[in-house]
């Protein structure tokens, strides 16, 4: 009878597990559909178009890759950017996104699905957001089980912070990098839990894909060593930890060095030194454990003394070499962006080109609520749940959330790294809360099998205490009993611990009314999160920056398509070899959409070149003409929002042009453009401001629009309303005055004009002299 009942229970348990696996599979499928579909608002509401600025460069590179092949891509020298310097694309770009989209395009066309390159680029980010959700499920499942994994996956599918970088059309590196980041962490924890060398190798390959995709790979190669060091310090060293870390450092570093944009930086820059230091430490610890297991206590002390003395000498030598290498670098081996993360004030003090980027600014408190919403309140509960009990995997996600919170507070762009950690912690918190609440209801519902158990638990606490005492005695006997095989040692304590955990869960029963109210409140909290995420996806993050929209007072939609209008004019009305100067924000778009050569673009690799353009914009008209003429520039493009109220125009960015230009050319001084420390463009503006090229190109003929020259962005009337341009001529202004294009007047015409005037003056003076001295002609 007992055998029959046990077999029935085993069969029921098997069926239950199979049903649970099938249900989890379909839930994950729906989560992937949700993650993909919620990012399609930009295509449905607007059109299938590439967004922002950087994605246009990625799109242009992908077009080149699909047309010319990978070998030409690696050796491509782009002469249409950074004129006259040019740029080696294969050696200065992270190729992961481009190779991924190019491979997808090739596979689809091989299957006779004729999609264009642009369509594949537009939908790459939504597809990989589904992959990222599934990777989050795998990662959280390794930490706290299937329920927490499913909850974390559905939270990540909708989190606004991730949506902002993965909507349809957002073809940027983060589109695939977040998936690579989460998947690398999952494989690390999987290796840590299993000790499998197969998963360790996959982890190194995932890290290689992350290195190919995004410069944020340094977050991985510093976070994992920190966790390994934390495990060693807290006495949690094991062979599984060694297998999870050592192959990652060796294989990962070798593979990372294969990426041209990284190269020897994988072993020469300070961002990677932490991984090598922990690599040495873990080998020393492994050696100590090995020696301790093979020597007597007395010999072990002698060996420790010898190893410590030799180790100190070796460490001092290596530290001296590292100090010499680091001291030889002006930035101590750190990149400018890394230094700005370690010291938030570094960029504003020394590198204004980094500080000028809006996504490099620190976030405000409302931005946290906007980007992760209610997850900010669930994260502390998830951290507490990770300590009950604390494992290697749970300690890793706690370290992940702590570090990502710090970095997101330094740079708003890194809110993207915080989003997966917040979703993981919130998924763990919600899963644990629902487990406790549903178990409490189950034990107290009338007619359920748990009712009598809960009453027995409440009435016969002595019996429960006896059970706990029995399990404790069993644990002690297990510890004392000598076993021949390690498997018996591991299995029996796990069984006894599960008995004790069941007893503790039976004791943790909340009142029925409180449990029902708490579940209702959690469901309402989830509903509020869903509504906010859908609103953020539909309204806040779906509008492409190249096509702007606004609503009139009667609710009508008004579209501003000035950017594409200006680029189309450049493409159709200028020569192919003409050079276009603008601020670096618009370089990628000008090259991709107008197919014209630009002086600077969004790569920002040459600060001096950008400072030259900033100096020209900050200089008087004649000096600016001389600078642009020396660069062979024929057209100058400025973005102006004073007529329609577009705040991200060049006048609002102008002080950064002054700062960047003044950092290289000292005669440009920021106080010359400020009145009593205030930036003004009205009648109180300084003469230097009113006479600089940026002011003139932005406000030329602006008074003709309303007769007053009222700037709707700065909310004031401009100071200098009536002036003429002597060295530039207006050739095109878009419908809403958002983009204005000027052409440099050729020097020969101006000189010829002057010589003609001077000749006319000379002839008139000579004729007057003749008429004054000679006889008058009677026929006139």
C-alpha positions in Angstrom: 0.0 0.0 0.0 2.8 2.4 1.0 4.6 1.7 -2.2 1.5 2.3 -4.3 0.8 5.6 -2.6 4.3 6.7 -3.0 4.3 5.8 -6.7 1.0 7.7 -7.1 2.5 10.7 -5.4 5.6 10.5 -7.7 3.4 10.3 -10.8 1.4 13.3 -9.6 4.5 15.2 -8.9 5.9 14.4 -12.4 2.7 15.5 -14.1 2.6 18.6 -12.0 6.2 19.4 -13.0 5.5 18.7 -16.7 2.4 20.9 -16.6 4.4 23.7 -14.9 7.2 23.5 -17.5 4.7 23.7 -20.4 2.9 26.6 -18.7 6.2 28.4 -18.1 7.2 27.9 -21.7 3.9 29.5 -23.0 4.2 32.3 -20.4 7.8 33.0 -21.7 6.5 33.0 -25.2 3.8 35.6 -24.3 6.4 37.7 -22.5 8.6 37.7 -25.7 5.6 38.8 -27.7 4.8 41.6 -25.1 8.4 42.8 -25.1 8.4 43.0 -28.9 4.9 44.5 -29.4 5.2 47.2 -26.7 8.1 48.7 -28.7 6.2 49.1 -31.9 4.4 52.3 -31.0 7.0 54.3 -32.8 6.2 52.5 -36.1 2.5 52.5 -35.6 2.1 56.1 -34.6 4.8 57.6 -36.8 6.6 55.5 -39.5 9.4 52.9 -39.8 12.4 55.3 -39.5 15.7 55.2 -37.7 15.7 57.3 -34.5 18.2 59.7 -32.8 21.7 60.5 -34.1 24.1 57.5 -33.5 21.7 54.9 -35.0 22.1 56.7 -38.4 25.8 55.9 -38.4 25.2 52.3 -37.4 22.6 52.1 -40.2 25.1 53.5 -42.7 27.8 51.0 -41.6 25.3 48.1 -41.8 24.4 49.2 -45.4 28.1 49.1 -46.3 28.6 45.7 -44.7 25.7 44.1 -46.5 26.7 45.6 -49.8 30.5 45.1 -49.7 31.1 42.2 -47.3 32.9 41.8 -44.0 36.5 42.1 -45.4 35.8 45.5 -46.9 34.1 46.5 -43.7 37.2 45.8 -41.6 39.4 47.8 -44.0 36.9 50.6 -44.7 38.4 54.1 -44.6 35.6 56.6 -44.5 36.6 59.9 -46.1 33.2 61.5 -45.6 33.7 62.1 -41.9 36.2 64.2 -40.0 37.4 66.0 -43.1 40.3 66.2 -43.8 41.4 63.5 -41.4 38.9 60.7 -42.2 38.1 57.7 -40.0 39.1 54.0 -40.1 35.6 52.4 -39.4 36.7 48.8 -38.9 39.2 49.8 -36.1 37.1 52.4 -34.3 33.6 50.9 -34.1 32.1 48.2 -31.8 31.0 45.7 -34.5 28.5 43.6 -32.6 25.4 45.4 -33.5 26.4 45.8 -37.2 27.4 42.1 -37.5 24.2 41.0 -35.8 21.9 43.0 -38.0 23.9 42.0 -41.1 23.6 38.4 -40.2 19.9 38.6 -39.6 19.5 40.3 -43.0 21.5 37.6 -44.7 19.5 34.8 -43.0 16.2 36.4 -43.9 17.2 36.9 -47.5 18.5 33.3 -47.7 15.0 32.2 -46.6 13.5 34.3 -49.4 12.2 36.9 -47.0 13.2 40.1 -48.9 13.4 42.6 -46.2 15.4 45.8 -46.6 18.4 46.6 -44.5 16.6 49.5 -43.0 13.6 47.3 -41.9 16.0 44.8 -40.2 17.8 47.7 -38.4 14.5 49.2 -37.2 13.3 45.9 -35.7 16.5 44.6 -34.3 16.1 46.3 -30.9 12.5 44.9 -30.3 13.6 41.4 -31.2 16.6 41.5 -28.8 14.4 43.0 -26.0 12.5 39.7 -26.1 15.8 37.8 -25.9 16.8 40.0 -22.9 13.5 39.1 -21.1 14.2 35.4 -21.6 17.8 35.9 -20.4 16.4 37.7 -17.3 14.2 34.7 -16.6 17.2 32.3 -16.8 19.3 34.5 -14.5 16.6 35.0 -11.9 15.6 31.3 -12.0 19.2 30.4 -11.0 18.9 32.8 -8.1 15.4 32.2 -6.7 13.4 29.8 -8.8 11.0 29.8 -11.7 8.3 32.1 -10.2 10.8 34.9 -9.5 12.3 34.3 -13.0 8.9 34.7 -14.8 8.1 37.8 -12.7 11.4 39.5 -13.4 11.1 38.7 -17.1 7.7 40.3 -17.5 8.9 43.4 -15.5 11.9 43.8 -17.8 9.8 43.4 -20.9 8.0 46.6 -20.0 10.4 48.7 -17.9 10.6 52.2 -19.4 14.3 52.6 -18.9 15.0 49.7 -21.3 12.2 50.7 -23.7 13.9 54.1 -24.1 16.8 52.4 -25.8 15.1 49.6 -27.6 12.0 51.0 -29.3 11.6 50.1 -33.0 14.1 52.4 -34.8 16.5 52.8 -31.9 19.3 51.1 -33.7 22.1 51.7 -31.1 24.6 49.5 -29.4 22.5 49.1 -26.3 19.9 47.3 -28.4 21.9 44.1 -28.3 24.3 44.9 -25.4 21.7 44.6 -22.6 20.9 41.1 -23.8 24.6 40.2 -23.9 25.1 41.7 -20.4 22.2 39.7 -18.8 23.1 36.5 -20.6 26.8 36.8 -19.5 25.7 37.2 -15.9 23.3 34.2 -16.3 26.1 31.9 -17.6 28.4 33.1 -14.8 25.9 32.2 -12.1 25.0 28.9 -14.0 28.7 28.0 -13.9 28.9 29.1 -10.2 26.0 26.8 -9.4 27.1 23.8 -11.4 30.8 24.0 -11.7 30.6 23.0 -15.4 33.5 23.9 -17.6 31.1 23.8 -20.6 29.1 26.7 -19.1 32.3 28.5 -18.3 33.3 28.4 -21.9 29.9 29.7 -23.0 30.4 32.4 -20.5 33.6 33.6 -22.1 31.9 33.5 -25.5 29.0 35.6 -24.2 31.5 38.1 -22.8 33.2 38.2 -26.2 29.9 39.1 -27.8 29.4 41.8 -25.1 32.8 43.3 -25.9 31.9 43.4 -29.6 28.7 45.2 -28.8 29.3 47.9 -26.3 32.0 49.7 -24.4 30.0 49.0 -21.2 31.7 45.6 -21.1 34.0 47.0 -18.5 31.1 46.9 -16.1 31.1 43.1 -16.4 34.9 42.6 -16.1 34.9 44.6 -12.9 31.7 43.4 -11.3 32.5 39.7 -11.6 36.0 40.1 -10.0 34.4 42.1 -7.1 32.0 39.2 -6.5 34.8 36.6 -6.6 36.7 38.7 -4.1 33.6 39.0 -1.9 33.2 35.2 -1.9 36.9 34.7 -1.0 36.8 37.2 1.8 33.6 35.7 3.3 35.0 32.2 3.2 32.9 30.9 0.3 35.7 29.8 -1.9 35.1 26.6 -3.8 36.2 24.8 -7.0 33.0 26.0 -8.6 34.0 29.6 -8.0 37.4 28.9 -9.6 35.9 27.3 -12.7 33.4 30.2 -13.0 36.1 32.9 -12.9 39.5 31.6 -14.3 38.3 30.6 -17.8 36.4 33.8 -18.1 39.6 35.9 -17.5 41.8 33.8 -19.7 39.5 33.1 -22.6 37.6 36.4 -22.3 40.7 38.6 -22.4 42.1 36.7 -25.4 38.8 37.0 -27.2 38.4 40.7 -26.3 41.8 41.5 -27.7 40.6 40.2 -31.1 38.1 43.1 -31.3 40.0 45.9 -33.2 38.5 48.8 -31.2 39.7 47.1 -28.0 42.9 45.4 -29.0 45.7 45.6 -26.4 43.5 47.8 -24.2 42.2 44.5 -22.8 45.5 44.1 -20.9 46.9 47.6 -20.8 44.2 49.9 -19.4 43.3 50.3 -15.7 39.7 49.2 -16.3 40.9 45.6 -16.7 43.5 45.5 -13.9 41.0 44.5 -11.2 40.2 41.2 -13.0 43.9 40.3 -13.2 44.5 41.1 -9.6 41.6 38.9 -8.5 42.9 36.3 -10.9 46.2 36.2 -9.0 44.4 36.2 -5.6 42.1 33.3 -6.5 45.1 31.2 -7.6 46.9 32.0 -4.3 43.8 30.9 -2.3 43.4 27.8 -4.4 47.1 26.9 -3.8 46.6 27.5 0.0 43.6 25.1 0.1 45.5 22.5 -1.9 48.6 22.6 0.2 46.5 22.6 3.4 44.8 19.4 2.3 48.1 17.5 1.6 50.3 18.7 4.5 50.2 18.3 8.2 49.4 21.3 10.3 53.1 21.9 11.2 54.3 21.6 7.7 51.4 23.8 6.5 52.6 26.6 8.8 56.1 26.4 7.3 54.7 26.3 3.8 52.4 29.3 4.5 55.4 31.3 5.8 57.4 30.5 2.6 54.5 31.2 0.3 53.7 34.5 2.0 57.3 35.7 1.8 57.7 34.7 -1.8 54.2 36.0 -2.7 54.9 39.4 -1.1 58.1 39.8 -3.2 56.3 38.8 -6.4 53.3 41.1 -5.6 55.6 44.0 -4.8 57.4 43.5 -8.1 54.1 43.3 -10.0 52.7 46.4 -8.2 55.8 48.3 -9.1 55.4 47.4 -12.7 51.7 48.4 -12.7 52.5 51.7 -11.0 55.2 52.4 -13.6 52.7 51.7 -16.4 49.9 53.7 -14.8 52.1 56.6 -13.9 53.3 57.0 -17.5 49.7 57.8 -18.6 48.3 61.3 -18.0 45.0 59.8 -16.9 46.6 57.0 -14.9 45.5 54.4 -17.4 41.8 55.3 -17.2 39.6 56.6 -20.0 37.8 59.9 -19.7 34.4 58.3 -19.3 35.7 55.8 -16.7 37.2 58.7 -14.7 33.9 60.6 -14.9 32.2 57.6 -13.3 34.7 57.3 -10.5 34.8 61.1 -10.0 31.5 62.7 -11.2 33.1 66.1 -11.3 36.1 65.1 -13.5 34.4 65.6 -16.9 33.0 69.0 -16.0 36.5 70.1 -14.8 38.7 68.7 -17.5 36.8 67.2 -20.4 33.9 69.5 -21.5 33.2 67.4 -24.6 32.0 64.5 -22.3 30.1 66.8 -19.9 28.3 68.4 -22.9 26.5 65.2 -23.7 23.1 65.2 -22.1 23.1 61.5 -21.4 26.3 61.9 -19.4 24.6 64.2 -16.8 23.6 62.8 -13.4 19.9 61.9 -13.2 17.2 63.7 -11.1 15.0 61.9 -8.7 11.9 62.1 -10.9 13.9 60.3 -13.7 14.1 57.2 -11.4 10.3 57.2 -11.0 9.9 57.7 -14.7 12.4 55.0 -15.8 11.8 52.2 -13.2 8.6 53.4 -11.6 7.4 51.2 -8.7 10.4 49.0 -9.0 12.3 51.6 -6.9 10.1 50.6 -3.9 10.3 46.9 -4.5 14.1 46.7 -4.8 14.8 46.9 -1.0 12.4 44.0 -0.4 14.2 42.0 -3.0 17.5 42.6 -1.4 16.2 41.4 1.9 14.7 38.3 0.2 18.2 37.5 -1.3 19.6 37.2 2.3 17.0 34.5 3.2 19.1 32.5 2.6 22.3 34.0 1.2 23.9 32.0 -1.6 26.7 32.8 -4.1 24.1 33.6 -6.7 22.0 35.9 -4.5 25.1 37.7 -3.2 26.0 38.4 -6.9 22.7 40.0 -7.7 22.9 42.1 -4.5 26.3 43.3 -5.5 24.9 44.0 -9.0 22.1 46.2 -7.8 24.4 48.1 -5.4 26.9 48.9 -8.1 24.3 49.8 -10.7 22.5 52.1 -8.3 25.8 54.0 -7.8 26.7 54.2 -11.5 23.2 55.3 -12.5 23.4 58.1 -10.0 26.6 59.4 -11.8 25.4 59.1 -15.4 21.8 59.0 -16.5 22.7 56.8 -19.5 23.6 54.0 -17.0 20.0 53.9 -15.8 19.9 51.3 -18.6 22.3 49.0 -16.5 20.2 49.6 -13.4 16.9 48.4 -15.1 17.7 44.7 -15.3 19.0 44.6 -11.7 15.9 46.4 -10.5 13.6 44.0 -12.4 15.5 41.0 -10.9 15.2 42.3 -7.4 11.5 43.3 -7.8 10.7 39.9 -9.4 12.3 38.2 -6.4 10.3 40.4 -4.0 7.0 39.9 -5.7 7.5 36.2 -6.0 8.4 35.7 -2.4 5.5 38.0 -1.3 3.0 36.0 -3.4 4.4 32.7 -2.1 3.8 33.8 1.5 0.4 35.3 0.9 -1.0 32.5 -1.2 0.3 29.9 1.2 -1.3 31.7 4.1 -4.7 31.7 2.2 -4.2 28.0 1.2 -3.7 26.9 4.8 -6.7 28.9 6.1 -9.4 28.3 3.4 -12.2 26.0 4.7 -12.1 22.5 3.3 -8.5 22.7 2.3 -5.8 20.2 3.4 -3.9 22.9 5.0 -6.6 24.0 7.4 -6.1 21.2 9.9 -2.4 21.5 9.5 -2.6 25.2 10.3 -4.8 24.6 13.3 -2.4 21.9 14.5 0.4 24.3 14.0 -1.4 27.0 16.1 -2.6 24.6 18.9 0.2 22.1 19.1 3.3 24.3 18.9 5.1 21.8 21.2 4.8 19.1 18.6 6.3 21.5 16.0 9.1 22.3 18.4 9.8 18.6 18.9 9.9 18.2 15.1 12.4 21.0 14.8 14.4 19.5 17.7 14.3 16.1 15.9 15.6 17.6 12.7 18.3 19.4 14.6 19.4 16.2 16.1 19.3 14.5 12.8 21.5 17.3 11.4 24.0 16.7 14.2 24.1 13.0 13.7 24.6 13.5 10.0 27.5 15.8 10.7 29.1 13.4 13.2 28.5 10.3 11.1 31.5 9.4 9.0 30.6 8.8 5.3 32.5 7.2 2.6 31.0 9.0 -0.3 30.6 12.7 -0.8 27.2 12.3 -2.4 25.7 10.8 0.8 27.1 13.7 2.8 25.4 16.2 0.5 22.0 14.5 0.0 21.1 13.7 3.6 21.5 17.2 5.0 19.5 18.6 2.1 16.6 16.3 2.8 16.6 17.2 6.5 16.9 20.9 5.7 13.9 20.6 3.4 11.9 19.0 6.3 12.8 21.9 8.5 12.0 24.5 5.8 8.5 22.9 5.4 7.9 23.2 9.1 9.1 26.8 9.1 6.9 27.7 6.2 3.9 26.1 8.0 4.6 28.4 10.9 4.8 31.5 8.6 1.1 32.0 8.1 -0.5 35.4 7.9 -4.1 36.2 8.7 -6.5 35.5 5.9 -7.9 39.0 5.6 -4.5 40.6 5.6 -3.3 38.1 2.9 -6.2 38.9 0.6 -5.8 42.6 1.0 -2.1 42.4 0.4 -2.6 40.4 -2.8 -5.2 43.0 -4.0 -2.7 45.8 -3.3 0.1 44.0 -5.1 -2.2 43.5 -8.1 -3.1 47.2 -8.1 0.6 48.0 -7.9 1.3 45.8 -10.9 -1.6 47.4 -12.8 -0.2 50.9 -12.1 3.2 49.7 -13.4 1.7 48.3 -16.6 -0.3 51.5 -17.3 2.8 53.7 -16.7 5.0 51.5 -18.9 2.5 51.5 -21.8 2.2 55.3 -21.5 6.0 55.7 -21.5 6.3 53.4 -24.5 3.5 55.1 -26.5 4.1 58.8 -25.6 7.5 59.5 -24.0 10.0 57.2 -25.8 8.4 56.4 -29.2 8.7 59.8 -30.9 11.7 59.8 -33.3 14.0 62.8 -32.7 14.3 63.4 -36.5 10.5 63.8 -36.9 9.0 66.0 -34.2 5.3 66.3 -33.3 3.1 68.5 -31.2 -0.6 68.9 -30.5 -2.5 72.1 -31.2 -5.1 73.4 -28.8 -7.9 71.7 -30.7 -6.2 68.3 -30.4 -4.8 68.2 -33.9 -1.4 66.6 -34.6 1.2 68.9 -36.1 4.4 67.3 -37.6 7.8 69.1 -37.9 9.8 67.3 -40.5 12.5 70.0 -40.9 15.5 67.8 -40.4 14.7 65.5 -43.3 13.7 68.5 -45.4 17.1 70.1 -44.8 19.1 66.9 -45.5 17.1 66.3 -48.7 17.9 69.9 -49.8 21.6 69.2 -49.2 21.4 66.0 -51.1 19.7 67.5 -54.2 21.2 71.0 -54.3 24.9 70.6 -53.4 27.8 68.9 -55.1 28.8 65.5 -54.0 32.2 66.7 -52.8 30.9 69.7 -50.8 31.8 69.9 -47.2 29.2 70.7 -44.5 30.1 72.2 -41.1 27.8 71.9 -38.1 28.0 71.1 -34.5 29.0 67.5 -33.9 25.5 66.4 -32.9 24.3 66.4 -36.5 27.3 64.8 -38.2 26.0 61.3 -38.4 22.7 62.3 -39.8 24.3 64.6 -42.4 26.6 61.9 -43.6 23.9 59.2 -43.7 20.9 61.2 -45.0 22.5 63.9 -47.1 25.5 61.8 -48.2 27.8 64.8 -47.7 31.2 65.2 -46.1 31.2 66.6 -42.6 34.0 68.1 -40.5 33.0 66.6 -37.1 30.4 64.0 -36.0 29.2 62.1 -33.0 32.3 59.9 -32.6 34.0 62.8 -30.8 37.4 61.2 -31.0 39.3 64.3 -31.9 38.8 67.1 -29.3 40.9 69.6 -31.2 38.9 69.2 -34.4 35.6 69.8 -32.5 37.2 72.7 -30.7 38.1 74.3 -34.0 34.4 74.2 -35.1 33.4 75.5 -31.7 35.8 78.4 -32.0 34.5 79.2 -35.5 30.9 79.3 -34.1 32.1 81.5 -31.2 34.1 84.0 -33.4 33.0 87.0 -35.3 31.9 86.5 -38.9 35.1 87.3 -40.6 37.3 85.1 -38.3 34.8 82.3 -38.6 34.8 82.5 -42.4 38.6 82.2 -42.4 38.5 79.1 -40.1 35.8 77.4 -42.2 37.5 78.3 -45.5 40.8 76.8 -44.2 38.8 73.5 -43.7 37.4 73.7 -47.2 33.9 74.1 -45.9 31.2 75.3 -48.4 28.0 75.1 -46.3 27.3 75.7 -42.6 24.2 74.1 -41.0 22.7 75.4 -37.7 19.6 74.2 -35.8 17.4 77.0 -34.5 14.2 76.5 -32.4 13.3 80.0 -31.5 10.3 80.2 -33.8 8.6 76.9 -32.9 9.9 76.5 -29.3 12.4 73.6 -30.0 14.7 73.7 -26.9 17.5 71.5 -28.2 18.8 74.0 -30.7 22.3 75.3 -31.1 21.8 78.5 -29.1 21.1 76.4 -26.0 24.2 74.3 -26.8 26.3 77.4 -27.6 28.1 77.7 -24.2 29.4 74.2 -24.6 30.9 75.3 -28.0 32.6 78.1 -26.2 33.9 75.9 -23.4 35.2 73.2 -25.7 36.7 75.8 -28.1 38.3 77.7 -25.2 39.8 74.5 -23.8 42.1 74.4 -26.9 42.1 78.0 -28.1 42.6 80.3 -25.0 41.4 83.5 -26.7 37.9 82.1 -26.5 36.7 83.0 -22.9 33.3 82.0 -21.5 32.9 85.2 -19.4 33.0 87.3 -22.6 29.6 85.7 -23.6 28.0 86.2 -20.2 26.4 89.3 -18.7 27.0 89.2 -14.9 27.3 85.4 -15.1 24.1 85.0 -17.0 23.7 83.7 -20.5 21.5 86.2 -22.4 20.6 86.9 -26.0 18.4 89.9 -25.4 19.4 93.6 -25.3 21.5 93.0 -22.2 23.7 90.5 -24.0 27.4 91.2 -24.4 28.8 92.6 -27.7 30.8 89.4 -28.1 27.7 87.3 -27.9 25.7 89.6 -30.3 28.5 89.6 -32.9 29.5 85.9 -32.9 28.7 83.7 -35.9 26.2 81.4 -34.0 24.0 84.4 -33.0 24.0 85.8 -36.6 23.3 82.6 -38.4 20.5 81.7 -35.9 18.8 85.1 -35.8 19.4 86.4 -39.4 16.0 87.8 -40.7 14.3 86.4 -37.6 12.6 89.8 -36.9 10.7 89.4 -40.2 8.7 86.5 -38.7 6.7 88.6 -36.2 8.2 92.0 -36.3 9.6 91.8 -32.8 12.1 88.9 -32.9 10.6 87.1 -29.9 12.4 83.8 -29.1 10.0 81.2 -27.8 12.6 79.1 -26.3 14.4 81.8 -24.3 11.1 83.7 -23.8 12.6 87.1 -24.7 13.1 89.5 -27.6 16.5 89.2 -29.2 19.0 92.0 -28.7 20.4 92.6 -32.2 17.5 92.4 -34.7 18.7 94.1 -37.9 22.0 93.1 -39.4 23.5 91.9 -42.6 25.8 89.0 -43.4 29.0 89.9 -45.2 30.8 86.6 -45.5 27.9 84.1 -45.5 24.7 84.0 -47.6 21.5 82.2 -46.6 20.7 79.5 -49.2 17.9 77.5 -47.4 15.7 77.7 -44.3 13.2 74.9 -43.6 9.5 75.5 -43.2 9.5 76.0 -39.5 12.9 77.6 -39.4 14.4 74.7 -37.4 17.3 74.1 -39.8 19.1 76.9 -41.5 21.8 76.4 -44.2 24.3 79.1 -45.2 26.9 79.2 -47.9 30.4 80.7 -47.6 30.9 83.5 -50.0 33.8 82.9 -52.3 36.8 85.1 -51.6 37.4 85.9 -55.3 34.0 87.5 -55.7 34.5 89.7 -52.6 38.0 90.8 -53.7 36.8 91.4 -57.3 34.0 93.5 -55.9 36.4 95.5 -53.8 38.8 96.0 -56.7 35.9 97.1 -59.0 34.8 99.6 -56.4 38.3 100.8 -56.0 38.8 101.1 -59.8 35.6 103.0 -60.1 36.6 105.3 -57.3 40.0 105.8 -58.9 38.6 106.5 -62.3 36.1 108.9 -60.9 38.7 110.8 -59.0 41.0 110.9 -62.1 38.2 112.1 -64.3 37.2 114.8 -61.8 40.8 115.9 -61.7 40.9 116.0 -65.5 37.7 117.9 -65.7 38.9 120.4 -63.2 42.2 121.0 -65.0 41.4 120.5 -68.7 39.0 122.3 -71.0 35.3 121.4 -71.0 34.1 119.4 -74.1 31.5 121.5 -75.9 29.6 118.5 -77.1 28.7 117.4 -73.6 
